[in-house]
Amino acid sequence: MKKDHAKLVLIFITLAAAGISPNLFVAAQAGYALMSDLVVQFLIPSILIIFGVLIYAFRSNHHDLGRQILVGLVGGLLGTVGLEVVRHIGFLMGGMPGEMPKLLGVLILNRFAQGPNALSNLVGWSYHFWNGATFGIIYSLLFGRGKLTYGILYAILIGVGFMAGPAALAMGVGRFGVDFGIGFPLTVTLAHLAFGSILGWYVYKKNENAESIICVLKAYLKSAAVSPSTK
């Protein structure tokens, strides 16, 4: 029971930490704080927490959890590569107004007035790919091995959130690209379809024995119910 309890705690800590990165831009656009401040106060600590849990898991008796986190991280990075291939094609065809990672880099380094440079572009793209990694970690922990269709649906929901949220407004295209044209929602949807397909396929192949969070919760509750009767 102690092992199940510890695993559950580590999962929730990792999920909470992984959920920080994708929401920083939302918080910044809502006016809570500058993106540069949020990165220092929340993003960097969340990254340290995730890698801290990962190291602890592999050095303790939670190797399965460590592998599950790592598989999600790699799957998210690979999925982001696929997303960017489709997005760049859409950009060349006029389906996207610009490079979102470049805007993110400018905001993170607080140089909006000066505009992007090589360092801000590197920071922005790194943050973009880290977001993909965190989405992968969340998916892996929630669904375990999952299925290809789970990955696709998961990514489509992320894409809808992107188009409905402040990111689309910051790009000047309006929610769901109403001020830009059909190319925007089409490109975003196809790009996230690529992300979800790669993530879902990779996690399904690599997380062969991984459990979803529902299975972990059921195992914990079952052991908790049995434990008092065995005392």
C-alpha positions in Angstrom: 0.0 0.0 0.0 2.9 2.4 0.8 4.3 1.9 -2.6 0.9 2.6 -4.3 0.5 5.7 -2.1 4.0 7.0 -3.0 3.4 6.4 -6.7 0.1 8.2 -6.6 1.7 11.2 -4.9 4.5 11.3 -7.4 2.1 11.2 -10.3 0.0 14.1 -9.0 3.2 16.1 -8.3 4.4 15.5 -11.9 1.0 16.3 -13.4 0.8 19.6 -11.4 4.3 20.5 -12.5 3.7 19.5 -16.1 0.6 21.6 -16.2 2.4 24.8 -15.4 4.3 25.4 -18.6 1.3 25.4 -21.1 -0.6 27.8 -18.9 2.1 30.5 -18.5 1.2 32.2 -21.7 -2.5 32.2 -20.7 -1.7 33.7 -17.4 0.6 36.4 -18.9 -2.0 37.3 -21.5 -4.7 37.5 -18.8 -2.5 40.2 -17.1 -1.5 38.3 -14.0 2.2 38.9 -14.5 4.9 39.4 -17.2 5.9 36.2 -19.0 9.5 36.8 -18.0 8.5 36.9 -14.3 6.3 33.8 -14.6 9.2 31.8 -16.2 11.4 32.5 -13.2 8.7 32.0 -10.6 7.0 29.0 -12.0 8.5 27.5 -15.2 12.0 26.9 -14.0 10.8 25.4 -10.6 8.4 23.1 -12.5 11.1 21.8 -14.7 13.3 21.1 -11.7 10.4 19.3 -10.0 9.7 17.1 -13.1 13.4 16.0 -13.4 13.6 15.6 -9.7 10.7 13.2 -9.7 12.2 11.4 -12.7 15.6 11.0 -11.0 14.0 9.9 -7.8 11.7 7.4 -9.6 14.7 5.7 -11.3 16.8 5.7 -8.1 14.0 4.2 -6.0 11.5 1.3 -6.6 9.4 3.3 -9.0 11.3 2.5 -12.2 8.0 1.9 -14.0 6.8 5.5 -13.2 10.2 7.0 -14.3 9.9 5.2 -17.6 6.3 6.3 -18.1 7.3 10.0 -17.5 10.3 9.6 -19.8 8.3 8.0 -22.6 5.7 10.8 -22.4 8.5 13.4 -22.5 10.1 11.9 -25.6 6.8 11.2 -27.3 5.8 14.9 -26.8 9.0 16.1 -28.3 8.7 13.8 -31.3 5.0 14.9 -31.7 6.1 18.5 -31.7 8.5 17.8 -34.5 5.6 16.4 -36.5 3.4 19.4 -35.5 6.0 21.8 -36.7 6.5 20.1 -40.1 2.7 20.5 -40.8 2.6 24.0 -39.3 5.5 25.2 -41.4 3.9 23.8 -44.6 0.7 25.6 -43.6 2.7 28.8 -43.0 4.3 28.6 -46.4 0.8 28.1 -48.0 -0.5 31.2 -46.1 -2.4 29.3 -43.4 -0.5 30.8 -40.5 0.3 34.5 -39.8 3.7 34.0 -38.2 5.9 32.1 -35.9 4.4 31.8 -32.4 7.6 30.5 -30.8 9.3 33.8 -31.8 6.6 35.8 -30.0 7.0 33.6 -27.0 10.8 34.2 -26.9 10.3 37.9 -27.0 7.9 37.8 -24.2 10.0 35.5 -22.1 13.1 37.8 -22.4 10.9 40.9 -22.0 12.2 42.5 -25.2 8.9 43.2 -27.0 10.0 46.7 -27.9 13.3 45.6 -29.4 11.8 42.6 -31.3 13.2 39.1 -31.7 16.9 38.2 -32.0 18.8 34.9 -32.1 18.7 34.3 -28.3 15.0 35.1 -28.0 14.2 32.8 -30.9 16.2 30.0 -29.2 14.4 30.6 -25.9 11.0 30.7 -27.7 11.5 27.5 -29.6 12.9 25.7 -26.5 9.8 26.8 -24.6 7.6 25.6 -27.4 9.2 22.1 -27.5 9.1 21.9 -23.7 5.3 22.5 -23.9 5.1 19.6 -26.3 7.1 17.5 -23.8 4.9 18.4 -20.9 1.7 17.6 -22.9 3.3 14.2 -23.6 4.1 13.6 -19.9 0.5 14.5 -19.0 -0.8 12.1 -21.7 1.4 9.3 -20.6 0.5 9.6 -16.9 -3.3 9.9 -17.6 -3.7 7.2 -20.2 -0.8 4.8 -19.5 -0.3 2.8 -22.7 -3.4 4.4 -24.3 -4.3 4.1 -27.9 -3.6 5.9 -31.1 -7.1 7.3 -31.1 -6.6 8.6 -27.6 -3.6 10.5 -28.7 -5.4 12.0 -31.6 -8.4 13.1 -29.6 -6.1 14.5 -26.8 -4.2 16.6 -29.3 -7.3 17.8 -31.1 -8.6 19.1 -27.7 -5.2 20.9 -27.2 -5.6 22.5 -30.7 -9.1 23.6 -29.9 -7.9 25.2 -26.7 -5.1 26.9 -28.6 -7.5 28.4 -31.2 -10.1 29.4 -28.5 -7.6 30.9 -26.1 -5.3 33.9 -25.9 -2.7 32.5 -28.3 -4.9 33.1 -31.4 -5.8 36.6 -30.1 -2.1 37.4 -29.6 -1.4 36.4 -33.2 -4.0 38.8 -34.4 -6.2 36.2 -36.1 -9.2 36.2 -33.7 -10.6 33.1 -32.0 -10.5 30.1 -34.3 -8.9 32.4 -36.9 -12.1 34.2 -37.8 -10.1 37.3 -38.8 -7.6 35.4 -40.9 -9.4 32.7 -42.9 -10.1 29.0 -43.0 -6.4 28.2 -43.5 -5.7 29.0 -39.8 -8.0 26.4 -38.1 -7.2 23.9 -40.9 -3.5 24.2 -40.3 -3.8 24.1 -36.5 -6.1 21.1 -36.6 -3.8 19.1 -39.1 -0.7 20.1 -37.1 -2.2 18.8 -33.8 -3.5 15.7 -35.6 0.2 15.0 -36.5 1.2 15.7 -32.9 -1.4 13.4 -31.5 -0.8 10.6 -34.0 3.0 10.5 -33.2 2.4 10.9 -29.5 -0.3 8.2 -29.4 1.7 5.8 -31.5 5.0 6.3 -29.6 3.4 6.0 -26.1 1.4 2.9 -27.2 4.6 1.2 -28.4 6.8 2.2 -25.5 4.4 2.1 -22.5 3.6 -1.5 -23.0 3.0 -2.3 -19.3 2.2 1.3 -18.1 -1.0 1.9 -16.1 -3.4 4.8 -16.6 -4.1 7.0 -13.6 -7.5 5.4 -13.2 -5.9 2.0 -12.8 -3.4 3.4 -10.3 -6.2 5.0 -8.3 -8.2 1.7 -8.3 -5.2 -0.3 -7.1 -4.6 2.2 -4.3 -8.2 2.3 -3.2 -8.4 -1.5 -3.3 -5.2 -1.9 -1.2 -6.5 0.8 1.2 -9.8 -1.1 1.6 -8.0 -4.5 2.2 -5.3 -3.1 4.5 -7.4 -2.5 7.7 -8.8 -6.1 7.6 -5.3 -7.6 7.5 -4.1 -5.8 10.6 
